[in-house]
Amino acid sequence: MPELPEVEVVRAGLEPAVTGATVDSVTVFDERSLRRHDGPAEDFVDRLAGRGILSAERRGKFLWLPLGEAVSGPQQAPEALVVHLGMSGQVLLRDRVTDDRLTRIRLDIDHPQHGPLRLNFVDQRIFGSMAIDTMLPTADVPGSRVPSQVAHIARDPLDPAFDDRLFLARLAARNTGVKRALLDQTLLSGVGNIYADEALWAARVHYAQPTGSLSRARAKLLLAEVRLVLAKALGEGGTSFDAQYVNVNGASGYFSHSLNAYGQQGKPCARCGRPIVRESFMNRGSHFCPFCQRVR
């Protein structure tokens, strides 16, 4: 599933093309991609067509496009088009004559500078979705809003408003293994299996280390490594193992060439030379060096 760097690459690619644009028309080819929308396809189309797009925002793995006021009808609460990529969702920026195979939803937009454009929501496995959702005020930053579907998601470590002290206090209070805590989207968002393994390897922390046993210094080091791993992956366009994750232009990321732990089982640890090991964890796998990352 795309994690923070992959979704941020998509958001950054969309931002200049959609900010200030108007939605000319909406076509829903597969209503299964509206599973998180509260209403039928006709409601989705009617509420989106003619609306202006104000920006492109993200929290963790969620992406949304805040919308201008509706062109008709009574005044509504602020709304946004929420995009969740799921396992294989893609948002591809095209010209008006280009369609992509497996397009589930198509938005034709018009931008005052870039002219007519097309957004194709492509999803092979149909685990992703689009939905129009009400925006709610956030509790921590006055004037900030997030879609209601995202309100339960914690800020991510690259968010300027992320509270390090609050995170460290909540991490210490958890009664669980540290990797489970990193994957808990109510604690911090955007970190999935790949980047959790990479950050734990960099911080020399075993994935099953109890959170309550981490010293504050080690916890701060781990948070710093999470940020470094996410920033490096973002700089390299994310991690692509197949054609299912691409940016808005259809290009793949190349952080997979920089992985030290994830998917490296059997290969020598870049630090000590001993083999990286993979163990089953939460219906997936954890990759680590048993010599460098011991439970302490």
PABA-904887 format. One record per residue (C-alpha): residue number from 1; x, y, z; residue in one letter. Coordinates in nm, 4 decimals, m for minus. Layout:
N
<NUM; <X; Y; Z>; "A"> ...
***
This chain:
296
<1; <0.0000; 0.0000; 0.0000>; "M"> <2; <0.1328; 0.3489; m0.0757>; "P"> <3; <0.2758; 0.5172; 0.2329>; "E"> <4; <0.3467; 0.8822; 0.3110>; "L"> <5; <0.6226; 0.9448; 0.0516>; "P"> <6; <0.4225; 0.7922; m0.2322>; "E"> <7; <0.1070; 0.9879; m0.1489>; "V"> <8; <0.3052; 1.3106; m0.1023>; "E"> <9; <0.4645; 1.2650; m0.4454>; "V"> <10; <0.1151; 1.2364; m0.5950>; "V"> <11; <m0.0087; 1.5399; m0.3987>; "R"> <12; <0.2868; 1.7546; m0.5046>; "A"> <13; <0.2363; 1.6530; m0.8669>; "G"> <14; <m0.1326; 1.7414; m0.8576>; "L"> <15; <m0.1055; 2.0699; m0.6702>; "E"> <16; <0.0006; 2.3043; m0.9538>; "P"> <17; <m0.2448; 2.1454; m1.1968>; "A"> <18; <m0.5545; 2.1460; m0.9760>; "V"> <19; <m0.5184; 2.4577; m0.7589>; "T"> <20; <m0.7529; 2.7167; m0.9085>; "G"> <21; <m0.9004; 2.4682; m1.1570>; "A"> <22; <m1.2725; 2.4080; m1.2125>; "T"> <23; <m1.4294; 2.0635; m1.2513>; "V"> <24; <m1.6020; 2.0653; m1.5914>; "D"> <25; <m1.7380; 1.7117; m1.5874>; "S"> <26; <m1.7259; 1.3893; m1.3854>; "V"> <27; <m1.7650; 1.0342; m1.5179>; "T"> <28; <m1.7994; 0.7352; m1.2857>; "V"> <29; <m1.7151; 0.4100; m1.4646>; "F"> <30; <m1.7196; 0.1852; m1.1572>; "D"> <31; <m1.9320; 0.2699; m0.8532>; "E"> <32; <m1.7194; 0.0390; m0.6361>; "R"> <33; <m1.4659; 0.3228; m0.6280>; "S"> <34; <m1.7235; 0.5338; m0.4414>; "L"> <35; <m1.7541; 0.2966; m0.1443>; "R"> <36; <m1.6520; 0.5743; 0.0987>; "R"> <37; <m1.8873; 0.8304; m0.0572>; "H"> <38; <m2.2121; 0.8815; 0.1315>; "D"> <39; <m2.4529; 0.8589; m0.1607>; "G"> <40; <m2.4961; 0.7171; m0.5116>; "P"> <41; <m2.2835; 0.8007; m0.8144>; "A"> <42; <m2.5344; 1.0635; m0.9278>; "E"> <43; <m2.4891; 1.2504; m0.5988>; "D"> <44; <m2.1095; 1.2375; m0.6369>; "F"> <45; <m2.1290; 1.3779; m0.9899>; "V"> <46; <m2.3836; 1.6492; m0.9055>; "D"> <47; <m2.1892; 1.7707; m0.5999>; "R"> <48; <m1.8542; 1.7810; m0.7806>; "L"> <49; <m1.9311; 1.9142; m1.1290>; "A"> <50; <m1.8808; 2.2898; m1.1557>; "G"> <51; <m1.6883; 2.3183; m0.8281>; "R"> <52; <m1.3549; 2.4939; m0.7986>; "G"> <53; <m1.0526; 2.3166; m0.6498>; "I"> <54; <m0.8709; 2.5254; m0.3889>; "L"> <55; <m0.5566; 2.3191; m0.3245>; "S"> <56; <m0.4174; 1.9672; m0.2786>; "A"> <57; <m0.3671; 1.8512; 0.0817>; "E"> <58; <m0.2499; 1.5357; 0.2576>; "R"> <59; <m0.2359; 1.3763; 0.5993>; "R"> <60; <m0.0570; 1.0433; 0.6262>; "G"> <61; <m0.1831; 0.8260; 0.3409>; "K"> <62; <m0.4962; 1.0348; 0.2762>; "F"> <63; <m0.5106; 1.2936; m0.0025>; "L"> <64; <m0.7844; 1.5521; m0.0489>; "W"> <65; <m0.8738; 1.8464; m0.2704>; "L"> <66; <m1.0668; 2.1189; m0.0835>; "P"> <67; <m1.3573; 2.2436; m0.2931>; "L"> <68; <m1.5038; 2.5886; m0.3485>; "G"> <69; <m1.8691; 2.6616; m0.2840>; "E"> <70; <m2.1312; 2.4746; m0.4817>; "A"> <71; <m2.2542; 2.6574; m0.7920>; "V"> <72; <m2.6195; 2.6156; m0.6872>; "S"> <73; <m2.8289; 2.5197; m0.3896>; "G"> <74; <m2.8085; 2.6283; m0.0249>; "P"> <75; <m2.4819; 2.7167; 0.1464>; "Q"> <76; <m2.2995; 2.3987; 0.2451>; "Q"> <77; <m2.0341; 2.3255; 0.5053>; "A"> <78; <m1.6808; 2.3222; 0.3547>; "P"> <79; <m1.6227; 2.0055; 0.1533>; "E"> <80; <m1.3344; 1.8235; m0.0099>; "A"> <81; <m1.2792; 1.5494; m0.2645>; "L"> <82; <m1.1057; 1.2772; m0.0609>; "V"> <83; <m0.8812; 1.0293; m0.2429>; "V"> <84; <m0.7575; 0.7064; m0.0874>; "H"> <85; <m0.5215; 0.5086; m0.3094>; "L"> <86; <m0.5707; 0.1750; m0.1335>; "G"> <87; <m0.3395; m0.0978; m0.2616>; "M"> <88; <m0.3214; m0.0011; m0.6268>; "S"> <89; <m0.4930; 0.3347; m0.6808>; "G"> <90; <m0.3344; 0.5920; m0.9112>; "Q"> <91; <m0.4263; 0.9513; m0.9936>; "V"> <92; <m0.2911; 1.0245; m1.3415>; "L"> <93; <m0.2749; 1.3724; m1.4906>; "L"> <94; <m0.3549; 1.3635; m1.8637>; "R"> <95; <m0.4661; 1.5742; m2.1560>; "D"> <96; <m0.8330; 1.5615; m2.2525>; "R"> <97; <m0.7860; 1.2947; m2.5217>; "V"> <98; <m0.5987; 1.0387; m2.3096>; "T"> <99; <m0.7760; 0.7611; m2.1227>; "D"> <100; <m0.6089; 0.4937; m1.9153>; "D"> <101; <m0.6995; 0.1291; m1.8869>; "R"> <102; <m0.8799; 0.0489; m1.5605>; "L"> <103; <m0.9928; 0.4095; m1.5104>; "T"> <104; <m1.2688; 0.3987; m1.2493>; "R"> <105; <m1.3463; 0.7715; m1.2222>; "I"> <106; <m1.2592; 1.0524; m1.4654>; "R"> <107; <m1.2520; 1.4242; m1.3896>; "L"> <108; <m1.2194; 1.6756; m1.6708>; "D"> <109; <m1.0927; 2.0034; m1.5274>; "I"> <110; <m1.0056; 2.3431; m1.6657>; "D"> <111; <m0.7151; 2.5458; m1.5268>; "H"> <112; <m0.6765; 2.9207; m1.5962>; "P"> <113; <m0.3089; 2.8761; m1.6886>; "Q"> <114; <m0.2721; 2.5146; m1.7969>; "H"> <115; <m0.5999; 2.4865; m1.9844>; "G"> <116; <m0.8119; 2.1703; m2.0192>; "P"> <117; <m0.6758; 1.8710; m1.8264>; "L"> <118; <m0.7971; 1.5284; m1.7204>; "R"> <119; <m0.7576; 1.3386; m1.3926>; "L"> <120; <m0.7974; 0.9633; m1.4245>; "N"> <121; <m0.8458; 0.7626; m1.1056>; "F"> <122; <m0.7067; 0.4236; m1.2026>; "V"> <123; <m0.7346; 0.1287; m0.9653>; "D"> <124; <m0.6580; m0.2281; m1.0631>; "Q"> <125; <m0.7749; m0.3979; m0.7410>; "R"> <126; <m1.0464; m0.1426; m0.6538>; "I"> <127; <m0.9421; m0.1043; m0.2896>; "F"> <128; <m0.9013; 0.2717; m0.3317>; "G"> <129; <m1.1795; 0.5269; m0.3478>; "S"> <130; <m1.2982; 0.8817; m0.4037>; "M"> <131; <m1.5581; 1.0579; m0.1919>; "A"> <132; <m1.6937; 1.4061; m0.1223>; "I"> <133; <m1.6674; 1.4674; 0.2495>; "D"> <134; <m1.7388; 1.7464; 0.4984>; "T"> <135; <m1.4395; 1.9354; 0.6364>; "M"> <136; <m1.4081; 1.9584; 1.0160>; "L"> <137; <m1.1961; 2.1947; 1.2287>; "P"> <138; <m0.8837; 2.0416; 1.3814>; "T"> <139; <m0.8372; 2.0569; 1.7577>; "A"> <140; <m0.4697; 2.1511; 1.7551>; "D"> <141; <m0.4342; 2.4229; 1.4869>; "V"> <142; <m0.6937; 2.7065; 1.4789>; "P"> <143; <m0.8380; 2.7624; 1.1322>; "G"> <144; <m0.7164; 2.4266; 0.9999>; "S"> <145; <m0.9669; 2.1736; 0.8644>; "R"> <146; <m0.9558; 1.8095; 0.7594>; "V"> <147; <m1.2199; 1.5817; 0.6040>; "P"> <148; <m1.4270; 1.3892; 0.8584>; "S"> <149; <m1.2872; 1.0622; 0.7187>; "Q"> <150; <m0.9376; 1.1803; 0.8117>; "V"> <151; <m1.0125; 1.3390; 1.1503>; "A"> <152; <m0.9118; 1.0262; 1.3461>; "H"> <153; <m0.5716; 1.0113; 1.1734>; "I"> <154; <m0.2800; 1.1611; 1.3670>; "A"> <155; <m0.0471; 1.4122; 1.2040>; "R"> <156; <0.2540; 1.2637; 1.0297>; "D"> <157; <0.6182; 1.3241; 1.1322>; "P"> <158; <0.6797; 1.5581; 0.8366>; "L"> <159; <0.3843; 1.7815; 0.9280>; "D"> <160; <0.5062; 2.1174; 1.0688>; "P"> <161; <0.2359; 2.0903; 1.3374>; "A"> <162; <0.3471; 1.7425; 1.4532>; "F"> <163; <0.3978; 1.7504; 1.8319>; "D"> <164; <0.7155; 1.5593; 1.9239>; "D"> <165; <0.6521; 1.5788; 2.2995>; "R"> <166; <0.2992; 1.4452; 2.2671>; "L"> <167; <0.4154; 1.1613; 2.0432>; "F"> <168; <0.6970; 1.0583; 2.2806>; "L"> <169; <0.4636; 1.0668; 2.5801>; "A"> <170; <0.1978; 0.8583; 2.4046>; "R"> <171; <0.4604; 0.6146; 2.2745>; "L"> <172; <0.5960; 0.5570; 2.6264>; "A"> <173; <0.2417; 0.4976; 2.7545>; "A"> <174; <0.1706; 0.2289; 2.4946>; "R"> <175; <0.1841; m0.1331; 2.6090>; "N"> <176; <0.2885; m0.2914; 2.2814>; "T"> <177; <0.5801; m0.3617; 2.0518>; "G"> <178; <0.7410; m0.0577; 1.8937>; "V"> <179; <0.6592; m0.1529; 1.5344>; "K"> <180; <0.2923; m0.1974; 1.6200>; "R"> <181; <0.3034; 0.1526; 1.7644>; "A"> <182; <0.4634; 0.2971; 1.4495>; "L"> <183; <0.1873; 0.1413; 1.2388>; "L"> <184; <m0.0870; 0.2831; 1.4623>; "D"> <185; <m0.2329; 0.5680; 1.2558>; "Q"> <186; <m0.3870; 0.7253; 1.5662>; "T"> <187; <m0.0362; 0.7729; 1.7100>; "L"> <188; <0.1340; 0.9005; 1.3961>; "L"> <189; <0.0305; 0.8617; 1.0351>; "S"> <190; <0.1941; 0.7795; 0.7054>; "G"> <191; <0.4317; 0.5065; 0.8268>; "V"> <192; <0.3655; 0.1604; 0.6846>; "G"> <193; <0.5559; m0.1657; 0.6812>; "N"> <194; <0.8383; m0.0539; 0.4511>; "I"> <195; <0.9385; 0.2642; 0.6311>; "Y"> <196; <0.8840; 0.1177; 0.9786>; "A"> <197; <1.1365; m0.1571; 0.8996>; "D"> <198; <1.3822; 0.0944; 0.7555>; "E"> <199; <1.3583; 0.3354; 1.0501>; "A"> <200; <1.3891; 0.0557; 1.3070>; "L"> <201; <1.6987; m0.0757; 1.1278>; "W"> <202; <1.8531; 0.2719; 1.1219>; "A"> <203; <1.7818; 0.3228; 1.4943>; "A"> <204; <1.9010; m0.0323; 1.5822>; "R"> <205; <1.5690; m0.1144; 1.7497>; "V"> <206; <1.4044; m0.4587; 1.7317>; "H"> <207; <1.0506; m0.4488; 1.5978>; "Y"> <208; <0.9158; m0.6284; 1.9088>; "A"> <209; <1.0942; m0.4039; 2.1610>; "Q"> <210; <0.8304; m0.3018; 2.4196>; "P"> <211; <0.7496; 0.0670; 2.3848>; "T"> <212; <0.7610; 0.1184; 2.7606>; "G"> <213; <1.1205; m0.0047; 2.7722>; "S"> <214; <1.2541; 0.2499; 2.5226>; "L"> <215; <1.4618; 0.5225; 2.6807>; "S"> <216; <1.3595; 0.8743; 2.5869>; "R"> <217; <1.6889; 0.9155; 2.4000>; "A"> <218; <1.6253; 0.5985; 2.1971>; "R"> <219; <1.2669; 0.7028; 2.1253>; "A"> <220; <1.3853; 1.0446; 2.0048>; "K"> <221; <1.6457; 0.8739; 1.7853>; "L"> <222; <1.3791; 0.6488; 1.6365>; "L"> <223; <1.1544; 0.9466; 1.5569>; "L"> <224; <1.4499; 1.1224; 1.3929>; "A"> <225; <1.5216; 0.8124; 1.1815>; "E"> <226; <1.1552; 0.7889; 1.0796>; "V"> <227; <1.1782; 1.1455; 0.9515>; "R"> <228; <1.5068; 1.0821; 0.7710>; "L"> <229; <1.3768; 0.7678; 0.6001>; "V"> <230; <1.0544; 0.9382; 0.4910>; "L"> <231; <1.2413; 1.2439; 0.3628>; "A"> <232; <1.4898; 1.0333; 0.1677>; "K"> <233; <1.2125; 0.8216; 0.0150>; "A"> <234; <1.0248; 1.1383; m0.0760>; "L"> <235; <1.3356; 1.2765; m0.2465>; "G"> <236; <1.3639; 0.9582; m0.4520>; "E"> <237; <1.0003; 0.9580; m0.5597>; "G"> <238; <0.8813; 0.6853; m0.3241>; "G"> <239; <0.9168; 0.3080; m0.3421>; "T"> <240; <0.7993; 0.1148; m0.6482>; "S"> <241; <0.8200; m0.2639; m0.6617>; "F"> <242; <0.5818; m0.2936; m0.9586>; "D"> <243; <0.3715; m0.0765; m1.1875>; "A"> <244; <0.0955; m0.0222; m0.9298>; "Q"> <245; <0.2580; 0.2803; m0.7649>; "Y"> <246; <0.3401; 0.5669; m1.0012>; "V"> <247; <0.3308; 0.9450; m0.9795>; "N"> <248; <0.0780; 1.1627; m1.1649>; "V"> <249; <0.2815; 1.1294; m1.4852>; "N"> <250; <0.3012; 0.7501; m1.4621>; "G"> <251; <0.6671; 0.7366; m1.3496>; "A"> <252; <0.7922; 0.5006; m1.0778>; "S"> <253; <0.9885; 0.5913; m0.7655>; "G"> <254; <1.3329; 0.4429; m0.7044>; "Y"> <255; <1.3761; 0.4308; m0.3245>; "F"> <256; <1.3616; 0.0503; m0.3522>; "S"> <257; <1.7309; 0.0689; m0.4471>; "H"> <258; <1.8102; 0.2305; m0.1094>; "S"> <259; <1.6425; m0.0226; 0.1212>; "L"> <260; <1.8565; m0.1648; 0.4017>; "N"> <261; <1.6045; m0.3978; 0.5695>; "A"> <262; <1.2697; m0.4314; 0.3946>; "Y"> <263; <1.2778; m0.7104; 0.1374>; "G"> <264; <1.6468; m0.7751; 0.2002>; "Q"> <265; <1.6124; m1.1107; 0.3803>; "Q"> <266; <1.9147; m1.3335; 0.3234>; "G"> <267; <2.1306; m1.0416; 0.2120>; "K"> <268; <2.4140; m0.9081; 0.4318>; "P"> <269; <2.3305; m0.6258; 0.6709>; "C"> <270; <2.4851; m0.3047; 0.5419>; "A"> <271; <2.6173; m0.2377; 0.8931>; "R"> <272; <2.7532; m0.5690; 1.0255>; "C"> <273; <2.7448; m0.8067; 0.7269>; "G"> <274; <2.5240; m1.0686; 0.8951>; "R"> <275; <2.2115; m1.1846; 0.7068>; "P"> <276; <1.8909; m0.9824; 0.7264>; "I"> <277; <1.6026; m1.1944; 0.8603>; "V"> <278; <1.2308; m1.1855; 0.7840>; "R"> <279; <0.9738; m1.2892; 1.0460>; "E"> <280; <0.5951; m1.3035; 1.0183>; "S"> <281; <0.4269; m0.9995; 1.1702>; "F"> <282; <0.0604; m0.8906; 1.1569>; "M"> <283; <m0.0156; m1.0881; 0.8381>; "N"> <284; <0.2926; m0.9423; 0.6694>; "R"> <285; <0.6628; m0.9488; 0.7529>; "G"> <286; <0.9236; m0.7710; 0.9598>; "S"> <287; <1.2763; m0.7409; 0.8201>; "H"> <288; <1.5649; m0.6784; 1.0585>; "F"> <289; <1.9226; m0.7627; 1.1514>; "C"> <290; <1.9178; m1.0019; 1.4530>; "P"> <291; <2.2658; m0.8855; 1.5585>; "F"> <292; <2.2210; m0.5068; 1.5277>; "C"> <293; <1.8572; m0.5040; 1.6404>; "Q"> <294; <1.8289; m0.7059; 1.9583>; "R"> <295; <1.5482; m0.6861; 2.2100>; "V"> <296; <1.7023; m0.4972; 2.5012>; "R"> 
***
